[in-house]
Amino acid sequence: MSKLIQYKGVEICQEEQIVLKDVNIEVTSGEMVYLLGRVGTGKSSFMKTLYAEVEPIGVQAEVLGYDMLRLKRKDIPHLRRKVGVVFQDFQLLTDRSVEENLEFVLKATGWKDKQAIKSNIHDVLSQVGMENKAYKLPHQLSGGEQQRVVIARALLNSPGLILADEPTGNLDAETGKGIMELLYSISQAGMTVIVSTHNPLWPEMFPGRKLIFEDGKISEGK
């Protein structure tokens, strides 16, 4: 198993306030990891350090082979291509169809071959059960369908890591369960998936490793 994330003696700050201290974590390929804790315990801040939105401080902080303590600005886009992010509030372009949303991301990350773009979009939409909705605009989709498109978008560049920040936060229980089922199946296929959630049921229904965020620390859950 290769180590995708290695943090040793890491401190994470937001607006000059220490949010997390003495973070020592390793995540290996193929793991399903849950970040559990109340609002404001640092789950989102920790996730943001994984795609260089927040800068960690410390002894060692490596993500997908990148040294996050010495990461150059020009390397950030390369790192972000390898990290698929699933946002709670979707962040889809409202004036473009599903296919155009995905095409926009591929072109922005350097894809030029029209046939390869089309084929990749079809593959990821099939993976999330949305291949028949490529022509629809986001407002024509339900919340659950929009979140499936967001997961498809996260898969576009075959990332080494999927980060899902409260992916079921805006969905009803049944729809949320479908989204978690999908993320779990992606992890079962060998992708590392990290999910931040308030819902203690998900780790019971879809087993994975639990990291507990409390009192400025991260500890392993049982």
C-alpha positions in Angstrom: 0.0 0.0 0.0 1.5 3.4 -1.0 1.2 6.3 1.5 -0.8 9.1 -0.1 -0.8 11.4 2.9 1.9 11.8 5.6 1.6 14.5 8.2 4.0 14.6 11.2 3.9 17.3 13.8 1.6 19.5 11.7 -0.2 22.6 12.8 -3.1 24.1 10.8 -4.1 27.7 11.2 -7.0 29.7 9.8 -6.9 33.5 10.0 -3.9 33.3 12.4 -5.8 31.1 14.8 -4.5 27.6 15.4 -7.3 25.2 14.4 -5.4 21.9 14.7 -2.1 21.1 16.4 0.2 18.1 16.5 -1.4 16.4 13.6 0.2 13.0 12.9 -1.6 11.0 10.2 -0.9 8.6 7.4 -3.4 7.6 4.8 -2.7 4.8 2.3 -4.1 4.0 -1.1 -7.6 2.5 -1.2 -8.7 3.7 2.2 -12.2 5.0 3.0 -11.6 7.6 5.7 -14.3 9.5 7.7 -13.6 12.9 9.3 -16.0 13.2 12.3 -16.5 16.1 14.7 -18.7 19.1 15.4 -18.8 22.2 13.2 -15.7 24.3 13.8 -13.4 21.4 14.9 -11.1 21.8 11.8 -12.4 19.1 9.4 -12.7 21.5 6.4 -9.4 23.3 7.3 -7.6 19.9 7.3 -9.2 19.0 3.9 -8.1 22.4 2.5 -4.5 21.7 3.3 -4.7 18.6 1.1 -5.3 20.7 -2.0 -3.2 23.7 -1.0 -6.1 26.0 -0.1 -4.6 26.3 3.4 -0.9 26.1 4.1 0.1 23.6 6.9 3.1 24.3 9.2 5.2 21.6 10.7 7.8 18.8 10.4 6.4 16.8 7.5 3.3 17.3 5.3 3.2 15.2 2.1 0.2 14.7 -0.2 0.5 12.5 -3.3 4.3 13.0 -3.4 4.1 16.8 -3.0 5.9 18.5 -0.1 3.1 20.8 1.1 5.5 22.8 3.4 7.6 23.9 0.4 5.0 23.7 -2.4 5.7 26.2 -5.2 2.7 28.2 -6.6 3.3 26.8 -10.1 2.9 23.2 -8.8 -0.5 23.8 -7.2 -2.5 23.2 -10.4 -0.6 19.9 -10.9 -1.5 18.8 -7.4 -5.1 19.8 -7.8 -5.5 17.7 -10.9 -4.7 14.7 -8.8 -7.2 15.6 -6.1 -11.0 15.3 -6.9 -13.1 17.5 -4.6 -16.8 17.0 -4.0 -18.4 20.1 -2.5 -21.6 20.2 -0.3 -23.0 23.1 -2.4 -22.2 21.5 -5.8 -20.5 24.6 -7.4 -21.8 23.7 -10.9 -21.9 26.3 -13.6 -25.6 27.1 -13.8 -25.7 28.3 -17.4 -24.1 25.1 -18.9 -25.3 21.6 -19.4 -23.8 18.7 -17.4 -21.6 17.8 -20.4 -20.4 21.4 -20.8 -19.6 21.6 -17.0 -17.4 18.6 -17.3 -15.9 19.7 -20.7 -15.0 23.1 -19.1 -13.0 21.3 -16.3 -11.1 19.1 -18.8 -10.2 22.0 -21.1 -9.1 24.0 -18.1 -6.8 21.2 -17.1 -5.1 20.9 -20.5 -7.3 18.4 -22.5 -7.5 19.2 -26.2 -8.6 16.0 -28.1 -12.3 16.4 -28.6 -12.9 12.6 -28.9 -10.9 11.9 -25.7 -12.9 14.6 -23.9 -16.2 13.1 -25.0 -15.1 9.6 -24.1 -13.9 10.6 -20.6 -17.1 12.5 -19.9 -19.2 9.5 -21.0 -17.1 7.2 -18.8 -17.4 9.3 -15.6 -21.1 9.9 -16.1 -21.7 6.2 -16.6 -19.7 5.5 -13.4 -22.2 7.7 -11.4 -25.4 6.6 -13.2 -25.9 9.9 -15.0 -25.0 9.0 -18.6 -28.6 9.9 -19.8 -28.5 13.4 -18.2 -25.5 14.9 -20.0 -27.7 17.5 -21.9 -29.6 18.8 -18.8 -28.9 22.1 -17.0 -28.1 21.9 -13.3 -31.5 23.4 -12.3 -33.3 20.6 -14.2 -31.6 18.0 -11.9 -32.5 17.0 -8.3 -30.0 17.7 -5.5 -28.9 14.0 -5.5 -28.4 14.1 -9.3 -26.4 17.3 -9.1 -24.2 15.7 -6.4 -23.6 12.7 -8.7 -22.5 15.1 -11.4 -20.1 16.7 -8.9 -18.6 13.3 -8.1 -18.3 12.6 -11.9 -16.4 16.0 -12.1 -14.1 14.9 -9.3 -13.3 11.7 -11.2 -12.4 13.4 -14.5 -8.6 13.4 -14.2 -8.3 10.0 -12.6 -7.3 11.5 -9.3 -5.2 9.7 -6.6 -7.6 11.0 -3.9 -11.2 12.0 -3.6 -12.2 14.6 -0.9 -15.9 14.9 -0.1 -16.8 17.8 2.3 -20.2 17.1 3.8 -21.4 15.5 0.5 -24.8 14.7 1.9 -25.3 17.9 3.9 -27.9 19.4 1.6 -29.7 16.1 0.8 -32.5 14.1 2.4 -31.6 10.8 4.2 -32.5 8.5 1.3 -30.7 10.5 -1.4 -27.7 11.0 0.9 -27.5 7.2 1.4 -27.3 6.8 -2.4 -24.4 9.3 -2.6 -22.6 7.5 0.2 -23.1 4.2 -1.5 -21.6 5.6 -4.6 -18.5 7.0 -2.8 -18.1 3.7 -1.0 -18.2 1.8 -4.2 -15.5 4.1 -5.6 -13.3 3.4 -2.6 -14.0 -0.4 -2.9 -12.6 -0.1 -6.5 -9.3 1.1 -5.1 -9.6 4.9 -4.9 -8.8 6.7 -1.6 -11.9 8.6 -0.4 -12.0 11.0 2.5 -15.4 12.1 3.7 -16.1 14.8 6.2 -19.5 14.3 7.8 -21.7 15.0 10.9 -23.7 11.8 10.3 -22.5 9.0 12.6 -24.6 6.5 10.6 -22.4 6.5 7.5 -19.4 4.8 9.0 -21.7 2.1 10.4 -23.4 1.5 7.0 -20.3 2.0 4.8 -17.4 0.9 7.0 -14.1 2.9 7.0 -11.5 4.4 9.2 -12.6 7.1 11.6 -10.6 10.2 12.4 -12.1 12.2 15.3 -11.7 16.0 15.4 -12.0 17.4 18.9 -10.3 20.0 21.1 -7.9 21.0 18.3 -6.6 17.5 17.9 -7.2 14.5 15.5 -7.4 11.0 17.0 -8.2 7.6 15.6 -11.8 6.5 16.2 -12.8 3.0 17.2 
